């Protein structure tokens, strides 16, 4: 299974936020959408990273409540990981695990076409394994 298949199943909606806004604004936006991460974009609407709940917690731990007033751009890593629609689930899972990231934008020719979480990938992989198991059972019984 690849990223395009996962996005077809879960949807391609991406909630984004400008990197100049505060972490507090990011937290409110995540809460209002019931999500754990936002795509961060610059003033030209180009993706520059992902801000997630973990980034906000880290900022609170380091700077207390004042951290919520910091711009998002100061809390995210500049070099962020992305995937392409044709990338396979297993490959992306390994990259996400190695880099310890939970959310990954999917870009097609530089344009964001969706975002996947490690949970989305695990769910897809479990579905693949269950389908393979069912196929083997049916093969054995026939």
C-alpha positions as CSV (number, residue, x, y, z in Angstrom):
1,X,0.0,0.0,0.0
2,X,1.2,3.5,-0.7
3,X,0.5,7.0,0.6
4,X,-2.0,7.8,-2.1
5,X,-4.0,4.7,-1.1
6,X,-4.0,5.8,2.5
7,X,-5.1,9.3,1.6
8,X,-7.9,8.0,-0.6
9,X,-9.2,6.2,2.5
10,X,-8.7,8.8,5.2
11,X,-9.2,12.0,3.1
12,X,-6.8,14.7,1.9
13,X,-7.9,17.5,4.2
14,X,-4.9,19.4,5.7
15,X,-5.2,22.1,8.3
16,X,-2.4,24.6,8.1
17,X,-1.2,27.6,10.1
18,X,1.2,30.4,9.3
19,X,4.6,30.0,11.0
20,X,4.5,33.6,12.4
21,X,1.4,32.8,14.6
22,X,1.9,31.7,18.2
23,X,2.0,28.2,19.6
24,X,-1.1,29.1,21.6
25,X,-3.0,29.8,18.4
26,X,-1.7,26.5,17.0
27,X,-3.0,24.7,20.1
28,X,-6.5,26.3,19.8
29,X,-6.6,25.4,16.1
30,X,-5.7,21.8,16.8
31,X,-8.3,21.6,19.5
32,X,-11.0,23.1,17.4
33,X,-10.3,20.5,14.6
34,X,-9.7,17.6,17.0
35,X,-6.3,16.9,15.5
36,X,-2.7,16.5,16.9
37,X,-0.7,18.4,14.2
38,X,-0.8,21.2,11.8
39,X,1.1,21.9,8.6
40,X,3.1,25.1,9.0
41,X,3.4,27.4,6.1
42,X,5.4,30.6,5.4
43,X,3.9,33.9,4.2
44,X,3.9,32.6,0.6
45,X,1.8,29.5,1.7
46,X,4.8,27.2,1.2
47,X,5.1,24.3,3.7
48,X,8.0,24.8,6.2
49,X,7.2,22.1,8.8
50,X,4.7,20.5,11.0
51,X,3.8,21.6,14.5
52,X,2.4,19.0,16.8
53,X,1.2,18.6,20.4
54,X,4.7,17.4,21.4
55,X,6.2,20.7,20.2
56,X,3.8,22.6,22.4
57,X,4.5,20.4,25.4
58,X,8.2,20.8,24.9
59,X,7.8,24.6,24.8
60,X,5.7,24.6,27.9
61,X,8.3,22.5,29.7
62,X,11.1,24.8,28.7
63,X,9.4,28.2,29.0
64,X,6.2,27.7,31.0
65,X,3.1,29.5,29.9
66,X,5.2,32.2,28.1
67,X,6.1,29.5,25.6
68,X,2.6,29.6,24.2
69,X,3.3,33.2,23.0
70,X,6.3,32.2,21.0
71,X,6.0,32.0,17.2
72,X,5.5,28.5,15.7
73,X,8.6,29.0,13.6
74,X,10.8,28.9,16.7
75,X,9.4,25.5,17.9
76,X,9.6,23.4,14.7
77,X,12.6,21.9,13.0
78,X,13.6,23.6,9.8
79,X,14.3,20.4,7.9
80,X,11.1,18.3,8.0
81,X,10.3,14.9,6.5
82,X,7.8,14.5,3.7
83,X,6.6,11.6,1.6
84,X,5.5,11.2,-2.0
85,X,2.1,9.6,-3.0
86,X,3.9,6.5,-4.4
87,X,6.0,5.9,-1.3
88,X,5.2,2.5,0.3
89,X,3.8,2.2,3.8
90,X,6.6,0.1,5.1
91,X,9.3,2.6,3.8
92,X,7.5,5.6,5.3
93,X,7.0,3.9,8.6
94,X,10.7,3.2,8.9
95,X,11.6,6.8,8.1
96,X,9.1,8.1,10.6
97,X,10.3,5.8,13.3
98,X,14.0,6.6,12.7
99,X,13.3,10.4,12.8
100,X,10.8,10.0,15.6
101,X,8.0,11.9,13.8
102,X,4.3,11.2,14.1
103,X,2.9,13.3,11.2
104,X,4.1,13.5,7.7
105,X,3.0,15.8,4.8
106,X,2.6,14.0,1.5
107,X,3.8,16.2,-1.4
108,X,3.1,15.6,-5.1
109,X,5.5,17.7,-7.2
110,X,6.0,20.2,-4.4
111,X,2.2,20.5,-3.6
112,X,0.7,19.2,-0.4
113,X,-1.9,16.5,-1.2
114,X,-2.5,15.3,2.4
115,X,-0.9,14.4,5.7
116,X,-0.5,11.0,7.3
117,X,0.1,10.0,10.9
118,X,2.0,7.0,12.2
119,X,-1.4,5.8,13.4
120,X,-2.8,6.0,9.8
121,X,0.2,3.9,8.6
122,X,-0.2,1.3,11.4
123,X,-3.9,1.0,10.7
124,X,-3.2,0.5,7.0
125,X,-0.5,-2.1,7.7
126,X,-2.7,-4.0,10.1
127,X,-5.4,-4.1,7.4
128,X,-2.9,-5.5,4.9
129,X,-1.7,-8.2,7.2
130,X,-5.3,-9.2,8.0
131,X,-6.2,-9.4,4.3
132,X,-3.1,-11.5,3.7
133,X,-4.0,-13.8,6.6
134,X,-7.6,-14.2,5.2
135,X,-6.2,-15.0,1.8
136,X,-3.9,-17.7,3.2
137,X,-6.7,-19.2,5.3
138,X,-9.0,-19.3,2.2
139,X,-6.2,-20.9,0.1
140,X,-5.5,-23.6,2.8
141,X,-9.2,-24.4,3.2
142,X,-9.9,-24.7,-0.6
